[in-house]
Amino acid sequence: MLRYTLMRLGIFAGCLVIVWGAVYSGIFPRGFGESNGLWVLLLALVLSAPISWVALRKERDRASVQIVHRVDRMKANLDANRSQEDEAVDASRAQGGATTSG
Protein backbone atom coordinates (compact mmCIF):
# COMPACT_ATOMS: atom_id res chain seq x y z
CA MET A 1 0.00 0.00 0.00
CA LEU A 2 2.85 2.36 0.80
CA ARG A 3 4.44 1.60 -2.55
CA TYR A 4 1.23 2.53 -4.39
CA THR A 5 0.91 5.75 -2.42
CA LEU A 6 4.50 6.74 -3.13
CA MET A 7 4.09 5.96 -6.83
CA ARG A 8 0.92 8.03 -6.94
CA LEU A 9 2.66 10.93 -5.23
CA GLY A 10 5.52 10.61 -7.71
CA ILE A 11 3.14 10.87 -10.66
CA PHE A 12 1.49 13.89 -9.05
CA ALA A 13 4.86 15.55 -8.44
CA GLY A 14 5.87 14.96 -12.05
CA CYS A 15 2.61 16.44 -13.30
CA LEU A 16 3.04 19.39 -10.93
CA VAL A 17 6.49 20.17 -12.35
CA ILE A 18 5.23 19.85 -15.94
CA VAL A 19 2.14 22.01 -15.30
CA TRP A 20 4.18 24.61 -13.42
CA GLY A 21 6.59 24.82 -16.36
CA ALA A 22 3.75 24.99 -18.87
CA VAL A 23 1.94 27.75 -16.96
CA TYR A 24 5.03 29.88 -16.50
CA SER A 25 6.11 29.41 -20.10
CA GLY A 26 2.67 30.52 -21.33
CA ILE A 27 1.44 27.18 -22.75
CA PHE A 28 -1.35 26.98 -20.15
CA PRO A 29 -3.24 30.04 -18.87
CA ARG A 30 -2.09 31.55 -15.57
CA GLY A 31 -5.47 31.43 -13.84
CA PHE A 32 -7.44 34.33 -12.42
CA GLY A 33 -5.79 37.01 -10.32
CA GLU A 34 -3.99 35.57 -7.32
CA SER A 35 -5.22 32.02 -7.90
CA ASN A 36 -2.16 30.93 -9.87
CA GLY A 37 -0.80 28.51 -7.26
CA LEU A 38 -4.16 26.88 -6.70
CA TRP A 39 -4.67 26.70 -10.47
CA VAL A 40 -1.36 24.86 -10.92
CA LEU A 41 -2.18 22.39 -8.11
CA LEU A 42 -5.67 21.65 -9.41
CA LEU A 43 -4.50 21.23 -12.99
CA ALA A 44 -1.73 18.86 -11.86
CA LEU A 45 -4.25 16.87 -9.82
CA VAL A 46 -6.65 16.61 -12.75
CA LEU A 47 -3.86 15.45 -15.05
CA SER A 48 -2.29 12.99 -12.59
CA ALA A 49 -5.54 11.19 -11.71
CA PRO A 50 -6.16 9.48 -15.08
CA ILE A 51 -2.45 8.83 -15.54
CA SER A 52 -2.34 7.09 -12.15
CA TRP A 53 -5.51 5.18 -12.96
CA VAL A 54 -3.95 3.69 -16.09
CA ALA A 55 -0.28 3.45 -15.13
CA LEU A 56 -0.77 2.02 -11.62
CA ARG A 57 -3.51 -0.53 -12.35
CA LYS A 58 -1.40 -3.56 -11.38
CA GLU A 59 -0.06 -1.90 -8.25
CA ARG A 60 -3.58 -0.84 -7.23
CA ASP A 61 -4.77 -4.45 -7.65
CA ARG A 62 -1.91 -5.67 -5.46
CA ALA A 63 -2.77 -3.09 -2.80
CA SER A 64 -6.44 -4.07 -2.84
CA VAL A 65 -5.54 -7.75 -2.37
CA GLN A 66 -3.43 -6.80 0.67
CA ILE A 67 -6.34 -4.81 2.09
CA VAL A 68 -8.75 -7.71 1.57
CA HIS A 69 -6.36 -10.06 3.40
CA ARG A 70 -6.05 -7.61 6.32
CA VAL A 71 -9.82 -7.21 6.56
CA ASP A 72 -10.34 -10.99 6.47
CA ARG A 73 -7.72 -11.44 9.20
CA MET A 74 -9.39 -8.77 11.35
CA LYS A 75 -12.79 -10.41 10.88
CA ALA A 76 -11.35 -13.78 11.90
CA ASN A 77 -9.79 -12.21 15.01
CA LEU A 78 -13.07 -10.51 15.92
CA ASP A 79 -14.98 -13.77 15.48
CA ALA A 80 -12.43 -15.61 17.64
CA ASN A 81 -12.68 -12.94 20.35
CA ARG A 82 -16.46 -12.99 20.18
CA SER A 83 -16.57 -16.77 20.57
CA GLN A 84 -14.13 -16.59 23.51
CA GLU A 85 -16.34 -14.02 25.20
CA ASP A 86 -19.42 -16.17 24.62
CA GLU A 87 -17.64 -19.20 26.08
CA ALA A 88 -16.52 -17.17 29.11
CA VAL A 89 -20.06 -15.90 29.72
CA ASP A 90 -21.49 -19.43 29.38
CA ALA A 91 -18.84 -20.80 31.76
CA SER A 92 -19.54 -18.14 34.39
CA ARG A 93 -23.25 -18.78 34.16
CA ALA A 94 -22.67 -22.51 34.54
CA GLN A 95 -20.47 -21.96 37.60
CA GLY A 96 -22.60 -19.41 39.35
CA GLY A 97 -25.94 -20.65 38.20
CA ALA A 98 -28.46 -18.60 36.34
CA THR A 99 -29.15 -15.43 38.23
CA THR A 100 -31.88 -13.04 37.38
CA SER A 101 -32.14 -9.46 38.37
CA GLY A 102 -35.44 -8.13 39.34
N, C-alpha and C positions, 0 to 999 in steps of 0.2 A: 504494500500500500504506500509506503514511504517512497519507493522508487517511482511509482506512478505520479505521485504528487510532485516530486522533484522534476520529473520529465515535463509535466504540465507547466510548472513554473518556468522551466527553461524555454519552452515554446512561447510562453507569454513574454518573457524577457526579450527573446529574439524579435518578436513582433513589436514590442515596445520600442526597441532600438530602430527598427526599420521604419515604423510610423513616425517616430520623432525625427528621423532624418528626412523622411518624405515631407513632413509638415514644414520643417525649417528650410528645406530647399525649394518649397513652393509647389510641389507635386500635389499635395493634399491641402485643402483650405485650412487656415489657422484657427477657425472657430469664431465665436462671437465675443468680442471685448476681452475680458480677463479670464475667459473660460478655456484658454489654450491648453493648460496642463490637464484639466479634466477631459477635454476633447481628445487629447493624445492617449490618455489611459483608456477611455471608452472605446476608441477606435482599435486600439491594440487588443482589448478584450474581445471585441466583436470578431476580429480577424483570427485570434488564437483559438477561439472555441471550435469552429469547424475543422481547423487544422488538427487540433488535439483529438477531436472525435474520430477523424480518419487515421491519423498517424499512430495513435496510441490504442487502437482497438484491441490488439493482443494483450497488451499490458493491463488494460482495463478489465478484460476477461479474467486474467490471472488474479487481479486484485479482488474481483467479485467472488471468485472461488475461495480465496482466503477468508473473506468475510463470511461466506456461507458456512465454512468449516468452524469458524469461531462461534457463530450463532448456534450451530448445532451442538457444539461442545458446552456452551453456556446453558442451553436447554436441558441437556443431559445432566449437568451438575445441579440445576434447579430441581429437576425431577428426582434425582437421588436425594437431595436435601429434603424435599417435600415428603418422600417416602420414609426417610429417617425420622422426621418429625411425627408423622402419623404413627409409626411403630412406637416411638417414645410415649406418645399420648395414650395409645392402646395399652402399653405395658404399665403405665402409671395408673390407669383406670383399673386394670386387672389386679394390681397390687393393693390399691387402696379401696377397691370396690367402687361401685357407681354411686356417686354422691350427687344429690340434686340440691339446688339452691332454691329457696322459696320464701 
